[in-house]
Amino acid sequence: MLKLSNVESYYGNIRALKGIDIEISEGEIITLIGANGAGKTTTLMSICGVVPPRHGEILFMGRPIHEMSPDRIVALGISQVPEGRRIFPFLTVTENLDMGAFLRKDKDGIKKDIEYIYELFPILAERRNQAGGTLSGGEQQMLAISRALMARPKLLLMDEPSLGLAPLVIRRIFGIIEKINTENRTTIFLVEQNANLALKVAHRGYVMENGRVILSDAAQNLLSNEQVKKAYLGV
């Protein structure tokens, strides 16, 4: 579904990604783990067109997207749940969901998807007329995920969904990630510092250090890898 080949991305003159190769197949949950500053968020930003690569190529469903604008990439079927949630704080929950469906014209489908979101996250149904900025951190994360789902993505990019959340909320969020993958057949590319949780829900994983992918394997193998255990699992 998605293939990054020798991708190099820059911030000014700083090379943040140093020729990375990543492949994601349809229906998978793939996780990218690594320390702060490793290049994980830049990888997602390169995929969605916010930080276009200077070298290499990105193919989605066999089609090159590395020179496309972000709105065209969304229209093709890629949505992102950004780090820090970044919901619209002065819009209501329902209005935030409507913004996620901005490029869609199927009103009946949009209505059906909002009903599905409210089944997935009943607390959002209770808060539907409440401003997004007044929600708790966990509720805002649920809203950010829901807003991205409203675009009906084939591929969902998720950037640090556990950041700043209580352990109980984190477990619920990761349960929803698995549910979205199995029920909707949505392919998920998960960037996450909580390597233990991420590898437990993922099918495969990539490990990134200093802008390079240094390791890739089945998630279960990475969980038992001594290098990964020592650096990222606290074992």
C-alpha positions in Angstrom: 0.0 0.0 0.0 2.7 2.5 1.0 6.4 2.4 0.0 9.1 4.9 1.0 12.3 4.4 -1.0 15.6 6.2 0.0 13.6 9.2 1.4 15.6 12.2 2.6 13.8 15.2 4.2 15.2 18.4 5.5 14.4 21.3 7.8 16.4 24.1 6.2 19.9 22.6 5.8 19.3 20.0 8.5 18.8 16.5 7.1 16.2 14.9 9.3 15.6 11.7 7.3 18.7 10.1 5.8 17.5 7.7 3.1 14.8 5.6 4.8 13.0 2.6 3.3 9.6 1.6 4.7 6.9 -0.7 3.3 3.4 -1.1 4.6 0.9 -3.6 3.2 -2.9 -3.3 3.2 -4.5 -4.3 6.5 -1.4 -4.0 8.6 -0.7 -2.1 11.8 2.9 -1.0 11.4 4.7 0.9 14.2 7.7 3.1 14.0 9.6 3.5 17.3 12.6 5.5 18.4 13.7 8.2 20.8 12.7 11.9 20.6 14.4 13.6 17.6 14.9 10.3 15.8 12.8 11.4 12.8 9.5 9.6 13.5 7.2 12.7 13.1 9.2 13.9 10.1 8.5 10.5 8.5 4.7 11.1 8.9 5.0 14.7 7.7 6.9 13.6 4.6 4.2 11.0 3.8 1.3 13.5 4.2 3.1 16.3 2.2 3.8 18.8 5.0 7.6 18.2 4.7 8.1 17.0 1.1 11.2 14.8 0.6 14.1 16.3 -1.3 15.3 12.9 -2.4 13.7 9.5 -2.9 10.1 8.6 -3.6 6.9 7.8 -1.7 4.4 5.5 -3.5 0.8 5.1 -2.3 -1.2 2.3 -4.0 1.5 2.4 -6.6 1.1 6.1 -7.3 3.9 8.6 -6.5 2.7 11.1 -3.9 6.0 12.8 -2.8 5.4 15.9 -4.9 1.7 16.2 -4.1 0.1 18.8 -1.9 -1.4 17.6 1.5 -5.0 18.1 0.4 -4.5 15.9 -2.7 -2.9 13.2 -0.5 -5.8 13.3 1.9 -8.2 12.9 -1.1 -6.3 9.8 -2.1 -7.0 8.2 1.3 -4.3 9.2 3.8 -5.3 10.9 7.1 -3.2 11.9 10.1 -3.8 12.0 13.8 -1.2 14.6 14.7 1.0 14.7 17.7 -0.6 16.9 20.5 -4.1 16.2 19.0 -4.5 19.7 17.5 -8.3 19.6 17.4 -10.1 22.9 16.7 -10.6 24.2 20.3 -13.4 26.7 19.6 -15.5 24.3 17.4 -17.8 21.8 18.9 -17.2 18.1 18.8 -19.6 17.7 15.9 -18.1 20.6 14.0 -14.6 19.1 14.4 -16.0 15.9 12.9 -17.5 17.8 10.0 -14.1 19.4 9.4 -12.6 15.9 9.0 -15.1 15.2 6.3 -14.4 18.5 4.5 -13.5 16.9 1.2 -16.5 14.6 1.1 -19.8 15.3 -0.6 -21.8 12.2 0.5 -24.1 13.7 3.2 -25.7 10.4 4.0 -22.3 8.7 4.4 -21.1 11.5 6.6 -24.1 11.2 8.8 -23.6 7.4 9.1 -19.9 7.8 9.9 -20.7 10.3 12.7 -23.1 7.8 14.2 -20.4 5.2 14.0 -18.0 7.5 15.8 -20.5 8.1 18.5 -20.8 4.3 19.0 -17.0 4.0 19.0 -16.6 6.8 21.5 -19.9 7.3 23.5 -18.4 10.1 25.6 -18.1 12.2 22.4 -21.8 11.7 21.8 -22.4 13.1 25.2 -20.1 16.0 24.4 -21.3 16.6 20.8 -22.3 20.2 21.4 -19.3 21.0 23.7 -16.3 23.0 22.4 -13.3 20.8 21.7 -11.0 22.8 23.9 -13.0 22.1 27.0 -12.6 18.3 26.6 -10.1 16.3 28.7 -6.8 15.2 27.1 -8.2 11.7 26.6 -11.4 13.0 25.0 -9.4 15.3 22.7 -7.4 12.3 21.6 -10.6 10.4 20.8 -11.8 13.4 18.9 -8.6 13.7 16.9 -8.8 10.1 15.9 -12.4 10.5 15.0 -11.8 13.6 12.9 -9.2 11.7 10.9 -11.6 8.7 10.5 -14.2 11.1 9.0 -12.1 11.3 5.9 -12.6 7.6 5.4 -8.9 6.9 5.1 -7.4 3.8 3.6 -4.2 4.6 5.6 -4.3 6.2 9.0 -1.2 7.9 10.3 -1.0 8.2 14.1 1.6 10.3 15.9 2.1 9.6 19.6 -1.5 8.8 20.5 -0.5 8.0 24.1 1.3 11.3 24.7 0.2 12.9 28.0 -2.6 10.5 28.8 -3.3 8.4 31.9 -2.5 4.7 31.7 -6.2 3.7 31.7 -7.0 6.0 28.8 -4.0 4.8 26.9 -5.2 1.2 27.1 -8.6 2.3 25.9 -7.1 4.2 23.0 -4.9 1.3 21.9 -7.9 -1.0 22.1 -9.7 1.3 19.7 -6.7 1.3 17.4 -7.0 -2.5 17.1 -10.7 -2.2 16.6 -10.4 0.3 13.8 -7.9 -2.0 12.1 -10.0 -5.2 12.4 -13.5 -3.8 11.9 -12.8 -1.2 9.3 -9.8 -2.9 7.7 -8.0 0.4 8.0 -4.3 0.2 7.6 -2.5 2.0 10.4 1.0 3.5 10.6 1.7 4.2 14.3 4.5 6.4 15.6 4.8 5.9 19.3 7.3 6.3 22.1 5.6 3.7 24.2 7.3 0.9 22.4 6.0 -1.8 24.5 2.3 -1.0 23.8 2.9 -0.2 20.2 4.7 -3.5 19.5 1.9 -5.4 21.2 -0.7 -4.1 18.8 1.4 -4.0 15.7 2.1 -6.7 13.1 5.5 -5.4 12.2 7.8 -2.6 13.4 10.6 -0.3 12.4 13.2 1.1 14.7 14.6 4.6 13.9 17.7 6.3 15.2 19.1 9.7 14.1 17.1 9.8 10.9 17.8 6.2 9.8 15.9 3.0 10.1 18.3 0.7 11.9 16.0 -2.4 12.4 12.8 -3.9 11.1 11.1 -7.2 12.0 7.8 -8.8 13.1 6.6 -6.9 16.2 6.8 -10.0 18.4 10.5 -10.5 17.3 11.2 -6.9 18.2 9.7 -7.3 21.6 12.2 -10.1 22.4 15.1 -8.4 20.6 17.8 -7.6 23.2 18.8 -4.3 21.5 15.2 -3.1 21.5 14.5 -4.3 25.1 17.6 -2.5 26.4 17.0 0.8 24.5 13.2 1.1 24.4 11.5 -1.3 26.7 13.4 -0.6 29.9 14.4 -4.3 30.3 
